[in-house]
Amino acid sequence: MYTLHYSPGTASMVVHAMLLETGAPHQLQLVDFDKDQQHDSAYLELNPDGVVPTLVVDGVVMQESAAQVMLLAERHPEASLAPAPGTPGRADWMKWSVHLSCHLGALYRTWFYSRDIGLDEHPAAVREALRGKIESTLDRIDRHLASNGPYLLGETFSSADLQLTMYIRWARNMPRPGTTWTHLNDLALRVFQRPSWKTMCEIEGLNDWRPVGA
């Protein structure tokens, strides 16, 4: 049994989509950011960083969305969300799962939360540098998809594509939205049409974004 502590539209959305992909029994526990519940003492006992998601797996508390995604893929091989151990695509899946979170996700975190680095807001030069790093990363991923797509692992859909679509969505209000890259938009459109993504958006009330062509 899984319990996902989540807030709509945050990094928890990919874990929510994964739970729906697996079909595993789970329950959702809303962490209301408007009420600052992520800093309540009870929640901080689960996640001392005061962030979401937190996933409780058979009573064991787990943080970090990428780790949660990878764990769910491993625990539910029948859902085909990752190449099997020992197969050629496994290393690429691990690489993308970690890279998206630690590189692209970290850039977004700094873009959206300047107070993480002690600033009320980013100076213009820092914001421009962050924008450039995010866009160059998306550009590189788009080139990869152009040569090796339509998914990150070629013809095979994986959990990494759910992660990437979440990050494409996060760029919806940035100076250059993620959907302006042709191949990123094509991948996002494929994921957007999956029942798991549609259900996750319905449950979380996310109706402020859709890929071009959806």
Secondary structure, DSSP 4 states (H G I P E B T S, - for coil): -EEEEE-TTSTHHHHHHHHHHHT--EEEEE--GGGTGGGSHHHHHH-TT--S-EEEETTEEE--HHHHHHHHHHH-GGG--SPPTTSTTHHHHHHHHHHIIIIIIHHHHHHH-GGGGT-SS--HHHHHHHHHHHHHHHHHHHHHHHHH-SBTBBTB--HHHHHHHHHHHHGGGSSS-GGGSHHHHHHHHHHHTSHHHHHHHHHHT--S---TT-
